[in-house]
Amino acid sequence: MTAPDLPAELTAALNARLHGLSRTDAAARADAISKTYRAGGGSVAIRSEADALAYGLARMPATYAAVIASLNALSEVRPDFAPVSLLDCGAGPGTASWAAAQAFDSLNAFTLLDANPALRALALDLTAGSSRLAALRYDLGDAALRLAEAPQADLVIASYVINELNDAARKKMIAAMWAKTRDTLVIVEPGTPAGYARILDARAMLIADGAHVVAPCPHDHPCPLTAPDWCHFTQRLQRSKVHKQLKSAELPYEDERFIYVALSRTAPAQRPSRVLAKPVTTKVAITLKLCTDAGVIAAVAPRRDKATYARYRKFDWGDAVFDSNETPE
């Protein structure tokens, strides 16, 4: 699926900062920052306004795509969820807050936490003219430490954050975020085996503390997948001209791989099955790899079963399947 574009206000704010920008310099900065992140260095390479802008231009579209997809999945399972307050942990340039504002019209109180002053400055700059986010509160300091002073919120988000912490610090932060969660906590991570493992650890830890999975899992049981398989999803986003320049890319789109978990203090009324891979379509049938309450199955819609076949044609990787009558292969 193709993700929605960045909100118009955010796009306009970013575009306003392109005047006089050296694309070559910004691309070099973005590449250096990306290498630091991949090496486990986190945001330490982002030291200046130019660094922060390069990072924002290069990464905000993909991060936004992953977070909005995760929040849309949450809303699909819980259409009545209407959070009023948000706590964005490790907020960076504010990407997850923009996505949450887009996903939930009900939000009117935004609290962001991050230790990087350059990213905080960029976030405040980008939201200054926003109709929803101009009055946000952005606390500077290590999110894991500042959480103790942060207000509780209906919705707590940590996007691409816990991967920067060691095991002990990660567990401490997850526990602290859950303590600040009035209703739902959403954690988004890179869609790698390591990101999946971190999500599994957080999931198990919080289920043991009374949490209930809302999405993507249709149950609170241990994950039924076995290595080398791992759960992840992909979100396609269209690249702007500057995005292509900064990424030295030729394709007009990018596929962001991610994994997420949404956990609530109350069990959802419905928990649909989830499509775990691209559907396999042949001349005789469509097969969906589904995670269900009973485990992972191959659900088959023969072409001769016109109604089911037509229904299965609408599904894609990551979709929820409600009230299905799946037939294991």
Buried (B, 14 or more C-beta within 10 A) or exposed (E): BEBBBBBEBBBEBBEEBEEEBEBEEBBEBBBBBBEBBEEEEBBEBBBEEBBBBBBBBBBBBBBBBBBBBBBBBBBBBBEEBBBBBBBBBBBBBBBBBBBBBBBBEEBEBBBBBBBBBBBBBBBBBBBEEBEBBEEBEBBBBBBBEBBEEBEEBBBBBBBBBBBBBEEEEBBBBBBBBBEBBBBBBBBBBBBBBEBBBBBBBBBBBBBEEEBBBBBBBBBBEEBBBEEEBBBBBBBEBBBBEBBBBBBEEEEEEBEBBBBBBBBBBEEBEBBBBBBBBEBEBEEEBBBBBBBBEBEBBEBBBEBEBEEBBEBBEEBEBBBBBEEBEBEEE
